[in-house]
Amino acid sequence: MTDQAKERGASWLAEAGVRPTRQRAALAALLVGDGQHRHVTAESLYSAAMDQGESVSLATVYNTLRAFCEAGLMQEVTVDGSRSYFDTNTRDHPHFFWEDDGRLTDAPVDQLVISRLPDAPRGAEIASVDVVIRLRRK
């Protein structure tokens, strides 16, 4: 892992006020070290950490991803009841889910038009709208 990746990860954590433990710093560098947004599962991030020789458990990866979401660094995107992806792009935007290979990618936000949402039930407000467009190859 490059020094630049480590610096980017450390800055990302510092901007959100997240305490930079060794594991958090290593995972942050993997997530934002090259300046690109990522869509990861806990398992894929764990595998990337292992490939880099980082000593971290899968449970720690899950806990760290949840902490990053709570700090506003990431958003969780649930594709179905059992599969969650974590996205470093926290702006509201739609996603494509590629069913053939289980990949999540950003969809063009400028092409999405939601003209009307249903009214929220009494005593509730709409917190967000998640759009996941499932794709399969022809």
C-alpha positions as protocol buffer text, in pm:
chain_id: "A"
residue {
  index: 1
  type: MET
  ca { x: 0 y: 0 z: 0 }
}
residue {
  index: 2
  type: THR
  ca { x: 140 y: 338 z: -98 }
}
residue {
  index: 3
  type: ASP
  ca { x: 206 y: 625 z: 140 }
}
residue {
  index: 4
  type: GLN
  ca { x: -39 y: 834 z: -63 }
}
residue {
  index: 5
  type: ALA
  ca { x: -312 y: 572 z: -8 }
}
residue {
  index: 6
  type: LYS
  ca { x: -242 y: 573 z: 365 }
}
residue {
  index: 7
  type: GLU
  ca { x: -251 y: 955 z: 374 }
}
residue {
  index: 8
  type: ARG
  ca { x: -582 y: 966 z: 186 }
}
residue {
  index: 9
  type: GLY
  ca { x: -730 y: 708 z: 423 }
}
residue {
  index: 10
  type: ALA
  ca { x: -608 y: 898 z: 729 }
}
residue {
  index: 11
  type: SER
  ca { x: -751 y: 1227 z: 597 }
}
residue {
  index: 12
  type: TRP
  ca { x: -1084 y: 1059 z: 519 }
}
residue {
  index: 13
  type: LEU
  ca { x: -1111 y: 934 z: 878 }
}
residue {
  index: 14
  type: ALA
  ca { x: -995 y: 1265 z: 1028 }
}
residue {
  index: 15
  type: GLU
  ca { x: -1252 y: 1468 z: 831 }
}
residue {
  index: 16
  type: ALA
  ca { x: -1530 y: 1260 z: 985 }
}
residue {
  index: 17
  type: GLY
  ca { x: -1378 y: 1256 z: 1334 }
}
residue {
  index: 18
  type: VAL
  ca { x: -1329 y: 878 z: 1328 }
}
residue {
  index: 19
  type: ARG
  ca { x: -1057 y: 747 z: 1560 }
}
residue {
  index: 20
  type: PRO
  ca { x: -788 y: 596 z: 1335 }
}
residue {
  index: 21
  type: THR
  ca { x: -713 y: 256 z: 1483 }
}
residue {
  index: 22
  type: ARG
  ca { x: -463 y: 46 z: 1291 }
}
residue {
  index: 23
  type: GLN
  ca { x: -739 y: -164 z: 1134 }
}
residue {
  index: 24
  type: ARG
  ca { x: -957 y: 136 z: 1046 }
}
residue {
  index: 25
  type: ALA
  ca { x: -661 y: 314 z: 888 }
}
residue {
  index: 26
  type: ALA
  ca { x: -573 y: 7 z: 679 }
}
residue {
  index: 27
  type: LEU
  ca { x: -933 y: -42 z: 563 }
}
residue {
  index: 28
  type: ALA
  ca { x: -974 y: 330 z: 490 }
}
residue {
  index: 29
  type: ALA
  ca { x: -661 y: 324 z: 273 }
}
residue {
  index: 30
  type: LEU
  ca { x: -804 y: 30 z: 78 }
}
residue {
  index: 31
  type: LEU
  ca { x: -1137 y: 205 z: 34 }
}
residue {
  index: 32
  type: VAL
  ca { x: -1026 y: 556 z: -68 }
}
residue {
  index: 33
  type: GLY
  ca { x: -651 y: 532 z: -117 }
}
residue {
  index: 34
  type: ASP
  ca { x: -661 y: 575 z: -493 }
}
residue {
  index: 35
  type: GLY
  ca { x: -921 y: 853 z: -485 }
}
residue {
  index: 36
  type: GLN
  ca { x: -1188 y: 640 z: -655 }
}
residue {
  index: 37
  type: HIS
  ca { x: -1527 y: 545 z: -512 }
}
residue {
  index: 38
  type: ARG
  ca { x: -1579 y: 181 z: -414 }
}
residue {
  index: 39
  type: HIS
  ca { x: -1871 y: -56 z: -378 }
}
residue {
  index: 40
  type: VAL
  ca { x: -1761 y: -337 z: -148 }
}
residue {
  index: 41
  type: THR
  ca { x: -1905 y: -616 z: 55 }
}
residue {
  index: 42
  type: ALA
  ca { x: -1754 y: -697 z: 391 }
}
residue {
  index: 43
  type: GLU
  ca { x: -1618 y: -1016 z: 238 }
}
residue {
  index: 44
  type: SER
  ca { x: -1455 y: -842 z: -59 }
}
residue {
  index: 45
  type: LEU
  ca { x: -1293 y: -581 z: 167 }
}
residue {
  index: 46
  type: TYR
  ca { x: -1173 y: -856 z: 400 }
}
residue {
  index: 47
  type: SER
  ca { x: -1020 y: -1039 z: 103 }
}
residue {
  index: 48
  type: ALA
  ca { x: -847 y: -721 z: -17 }
}
residue {
  index: 49
  type: ALA
  ca { x: -708 y: -663 z: 333 }
}
residue {
  index: 50
  type: MET
  ca { x: -576 y: -1019 z: 347 }
}
residue {
  index: 51
  type: ASP
  ca { x: -415 y: -974 z: 3 }
}
residue {
  index: 52
  type: GLN
  ca { x: -233 y: -668 z: 142 }
}
residue {
  index: 53
  type: GLY
  ca { x: -111 y: -868 z: 444 }
}
residue {
  index: 54
  type: GLU
  ca { x: -332 y: -682 z: 692 }
}
residue {
  index: 55
  type: SER
  ca { x: -422 y: -865 z: 1011 }
}
residue {
  index: 56
  type: VAL
  ca { x: -796 y: -808 z: 1051 }
}
residue {
  index: 57
  type: SER
  ca { x: -1090 y: -1036 z: 1121 }
}
residue {
  index: 58
  type: LEU
  ca { x: -1408 y: -1048 z: 914 }
}
residue {
  index: 59
  type: ALA
  ca { x: -1603 y: -936 z: 1224 }
}
residue {
  index: 60
  type: THR
  ca { x: -1377 y: -631 z: 1252 }
}
residue {
  index: 61
  type: VAL
  ca { x: -1439 y: -549 z: 886 }
}
residue {
  index: 62
  type: TYR
  ca { x: -1817 y: -565 z: 942 }
}
residue {
  index: 63
  type: ASN
  ca { x: -1791 y: -348 z: 1255 }
}
residue {
  index: 64
  type: THR
  ca { x: -1565 y: -100 z: 1080 }
}
residue {
  index: 65
  type: LEU
  ca { x: -1796 y: -67 z: 779 }
}
residue {
  index: 66
  type: ARG
  ca { x: -2089 y: -2 z: 1013 }
}
residue {
  index: 67
  type: ALA
  ca { x: -1883 y: 260 z: 1200 }
}
residue {
  index: 68
  type: PHE
  ca { x: -1789 y: 427 z: 870 }
}
residue {
  index: 69
  type: CYS
  ca { x: -2159 y: 438 z: 774 }
}
residue {
  index: 70
  type: GLU
  ca { x: -2257 y: 587 z: 1111 }
}
residue {
  index: 71
  type: ALA
  ca { x: -1988 y: 853 z: 1066 }
}
residue {
  index: 72
  type: GLY
  ca { x: -2129 y: 943 z: 723 }
}
residue {
  index: 73
  type: LEU
  ca { x: -1825 y: 818 z: 533 }
}
residue {
  index: 74
  type: MET
  ca { x: -2016 y: 547 z: 348 }
}
residue {
  index: 75
  type: GLN
  ca { x: -2367 y: 436 z: 274 }
}
residue {
  index: 76
  type: GLU
  ca { x: -2505 y: 87 z: 292 }
}
residue {
  index: 77
  type: VAL
  ca { x: -2692 y: -36 z: -15 }
}
residue {
  index: 78
  type: THR
  ca { x: -2906 y: -343 z: 41 }
}
residue {
  index: 79
  type: VAL
  ca { x: -2963 y: -540 z: -276 }
}
residue {
  index: 80
  type: ASP
  ca { x: -3182 y: -805 z: -123 }
}
residue {
  index: 81
  type: GLY
  ca { x: -3257 y: -910 z: 231 }
}
residue {
  index: 82
  type: SER
  ca { x: -2926 y: -1091 z: 268 }
}
residue {
  index: 83
  type: ARG
  ca { x: -2675 y: -891 z: 63 }
}
residue {
  index: 84
  type: SER
  ca { x: -2533 y: -551 z: 157 }
}
residue {
  index: 85
  type: TYR
  ca { x: -2283 y: -339 z: -28 }
}
residue {
  index: 86
  type: PHE
  ca { x: -2102 y: -40 z: 114 }
}
residue {
  index: 87
  type: ASP
  ca { x: -2047 y: 264 z: -107 }
}
residue {
  index: 88
  type: THR
  ca { x: -1792 y: 539 z: -49 }
}
residue {
  index: 89
  type: ASN
  ca { x: -2002 y: 776 z: -263 }
}
residue {
  index: 90
  type: THR
  ca { x: -2246 y: 920 z: -10 }
}
residue {
  index: 91
  type: ARG
  ca { x: -2437 y: 1147 z: -251 }
}
residue {
  index: 92
  type: ASP
  ca { x: -2785 y: 1029 z: -345 }
}
residue {
  index: 93
  type: HIS
  ca { x: -2752 y: 826 z: -664 }
}
residue {
  index: 94
  type: PRO
  ca { x: -2898 y: 512 z: -824 }
}
residue {
  index: 95
  type: HIS
  ca { x: -2717 y: 182 z: -866 }
}
residue {
  index: 96
  type: PHE
  ca { x: -2703 y: -101 z: -1115 }
}
residue {
  index: 97
  type: PHE
  ca { x: -2683 y: -449 z: -963 }
}
residue {
  index: 98
  type: TRP
  ca { x: -2534 y: -695 z: -1212 }
}
residue {
  index: 99
  type: GLU
  ca { x: -2704 y: -1023 z: -1123 }
}
residue {
  index: 100
  type: ASP
  ca { x: -2466 y: -1237 z: -1332 }
}
residue {
  index: 101
  type: ASP
  ca { x: -2159 y: -1152 z: -1126 }
}
residue {
  index: 102
  type: GLY
  ca { x: -2302 y: -990 z: -810 }
}
residue {
  index: 103
  type: ARG
  ca { x: -2148 y: -651 z: -882 }
}
residue {
  index: 104
  type: LEU
  ca { x: -2286 y: -312 z: -782 }
}
residue {
  index: 105
  type: THR
  ca { x: -2202 y: -3 z: -990 }
}
residue {
  index: 106
  type: ASP
  ca { x: -2325 y: 355 z: -1003 }
}
residue {
  index: 107
  type: ALA
  ca { x: -2602 y: 433 z: -1250 }
}
residue {
  index: 108
  type: PRO
  ca { x: -2618 y: 774 z: -1420 }
}
residue {
  index: 109
  type: VAL
  ca { x: -2796 y: 1005 z: -1178 }
}
residue {
  index: 110
  type: ASP
  ca { x: -2881 y: 1254 z: -1453 }
}
residue {
  index: 111
  type: GLN
  ca { x: -3091 y: 990 z: -1632 }
}
residue {
  index: 112
  type: LEU
  ca { x: -3309 y: 903 z: -1332 }
}
residue {
  index: 113
  type: VAL
  ca { x: -3638 y: 1085 z: -1300 }
}
residue {
  index: 114
  type: ILE
  ca { x: -3867 y: 1018 z: -1006 }
}
residue {
  index: 115
  type: SER
  ca { x: -4170 y: 1233 z: -1067 }
}
residue {
  index: 116
  type: ARG
  ca { x: -4370 y: 1144 z: -760 }
}
residue {
  index: 117
  type: LEU
  ca { x: -4330 y: 955 z: -436 }
}
residue {
  index: 118
  type: PRO
  ca { x: -4618 y: 825 z: -229 }
}
residue {
  index: 119
  type: ASP
  ca { x: -4705 y: 1027 z: 80 }
}
residue {
  index: 120
  type: ALA
  ca { x: -4539 y: 899 z: 395 }
}
residue {
  index: 121
  type: PRO
  ca { x: -4777 y: 753 z: 652 }
}
residue {
  index: 122
  type: ARG
  ca { x: -4893 y: 981 z: 931 }
}
residue {
  index: 123
  type: GLY
  ca { x: -4617 y: 1040 z: 1185 }
}
residue {
  index: 124
  type: ALA
  ca { x: -4338 y: 944 z: 941 }
}
residue {
  index: 125
  type: GLU
  ca { x: -4118 y: 1123 z: 693 }
}
residue {
  index: 126
  type: ILE
  ca { x: -3922 y: 994 z: 395 }
}
residue {
  index: 127
  type: ALA
  ca { x: -3558 y: 968 z: 499 }
}
residue {
  index: 128
  type: SER
  ca { x: -3418 y: 857 z: 164 }
}
residue {
  index: 129
  type: VAL
  ca { x: -3502 y: 674 z: -155 }
}
residue {
  index: 130
  type: ASP
  ca { x: -3274 y: 394 z: -271 }
}
residue {
  index: 131
  type: VAL
  ca { x: -3286 y: 293 z: -635 }
}
residue {
  index: 132
  type: VAL
  ca { x: -3126 y: -37 z: -735 }
}
residue {
  index: 133
  type: ILE
  ca { x: -3177 y: -143 z: -1094 }
}
residue {
  index: 134
  type: ARG
  ca { x: -3116 y: -514 z: -1140 }
}
residue {
  index: 135
  type: LEU
  ca { x: -2947 y: -613 z: -1466 }
}
residue {
  index: 136
  type: ARG
  ca { x: -2867 y: -941 z: -1636 }
}
residue {
  index: 137
  type: ARG
  ca { x: -2675 y: -1000 z: -1956 }
}
residue {
  index: 138
  type: LYS
  ca { x: -2874 y: -1076 z: -2273 }
}
